[in-house]
Amino acid sequence: MRLLIPSLIFLEALGLCLAKATTVQFGRNGQRCPGEFCLFQSKTKNLLFNDNTECLAKIPGKTTSEKYLGKEYVIATE
């Protein structure tokens, strides 16, 4: 099964990455990570965001996560 997730480049091209300034500071290679805080880095498994996260994307109004990610992805990750 092939799962399609929007790439970072695609999201940035559409201007959909939110809080880019925050990820510049606290993202995986951020200016203040790991010194102060890392938004997408953790040693535990109960993460709010995956360690591979590059940016947060804004999705349209009432779009559910299943609708955005696709039913196949949701089933595969349950």
N, C-alpha and C positions, 0 to 999 in steps of 0.2 A: 504494500500500500504506500503510495506517495502522498505525503502531506505537504500542502503548499502554505507557507507562512510568509507574509510580506517581508522582504529583506530591508535592512537598515537603509541601504542606498535608495531603494524605492520609496520608503517612507520619508526620507529627507528630501528627495526630489519633489515630492508632493507637498512638502511643508507640513508634514503631519507629526514630526517629532516635537513633543512638548518639553518645556523646561530645558531646552538645550544648554542654557547657561549653567543649570544645575548639574547636568551630566558632565559638562566640561570641568566643573569643580570636583564632583564626587563620583563620577562614573569610574569604570574599571581602570582607566588610565588617566583619571582626573588629577588636577593639580593638587588637590587636598586629600587624595586617596593614595596610599593607605594611611598617611600621617594622622588625619583627623577622623574621617568617616568615609566608608565606601557604600554607595547606594546599592550596587548590584554585586556585592561580594560577601560571602558568608561561609563559615565553617559548619553551619548546621544545615539540616535538610528541610526544615519548616520555613521556607522562604516566602516572602510576599511576592518577590520578583525572582526569576531564574537568574543564576549567575551569568548567563550568556546574554542577558538583556543589554541592549545598547541605548535604547531610548523608549519613552512611553509615547504611544500614538493615540491621537484623539479619534474616536469613532463616532459616526453619526448618531444623533439623538437617542432614539429608543432601540438601537441595535443591541441585541443580546450577544453574549460572548459566543454562544453556539452559532448564531447566525454569522458573526464576524469570522470566527475561526473555522467554521465548517463542522458538520455533524461527524464526519470521519475523524477529525482531529479530537473532538470531545470524547468520542467513544474510545479512541486509542489511548487517551490519557486518563481514563477513569480507572 
